[in-house]
């Protein structure tokens, strides 16, 4: 039988604009092994910056597609944890999916070759890999919660009206352009405008909505979305503009789940006076005691 291999590489840590050095070491190991074993390399599949608890990785899915289309019949990895760290899903791959598709699996560091049937410990390795993922997840979550309780901002993007400090990405500083829009929204509401009228005014003035504004700053294409009543209300209710940091509003119930669940307000982490306010407490209280219509 002619073995046509796909080399699969994965690394959780993203290394910016270039491929992570860990990917390069995996590539060298896999290519060297294939060369020594006279196995033809058909393609390489690289997921750089993807967690092993996720299986919707682009290169991983492309590899499965190539297996379905019989482009490759051998998969070579550095170790079994490269395939994933969920022992149930990875176990189904190694014990059911690959055998049913007549795919030879080679895990170099584990000394595993499915053609030899030489590793009864593989299922236990899957369990250990998942335990490792859970431990890492707990440590990351613990570190993030510690930062939240210190008032450090850990969001991927700064809230509209702010930007991340160049000196410290966990500190918010005012974005003067967007902050003026926020002030205008609060003042118009205080002057008696309805949220519908405020949204119309912003649209008439061609003011970019928060998402389009952020994309414009990043040099991305903007969609020219419209301001809505709900969008205006969201700004009017956000205590971030008082200089307070509100985080921990949602949580993933499990490392195996991509679902994000809202937490009870009593469990939010609120730290006051962490950054410069855009509106005063008096103005905030005034507009939030008015009927948002």
RAPE-V201132 format. One record per helix or strand. SS is the DSSP state (~ for helix, > for strand). FROM is the first residue (numbers start at 1). TO is the last residue. If there is no record, write none. Layout:
{{SS FROM TO} {SS FROM TO}}
This chain:
{{> 4 11} {~ 21 36} {> 40 48} {~ 58 68} {> 74 77} {~ 80 82} {~ 87 100} {> 104 107} {> 112 113} {~ 122 149} {> 162 164} {> 172 174} {~ 176 190} {~ 195 204} {~ 210 217} {~ 229 236} {~ 239 242} {> 245 247} {> 250 252} {> 260 262} {~ 265 267} {> 269 271} {~ 281 289}}
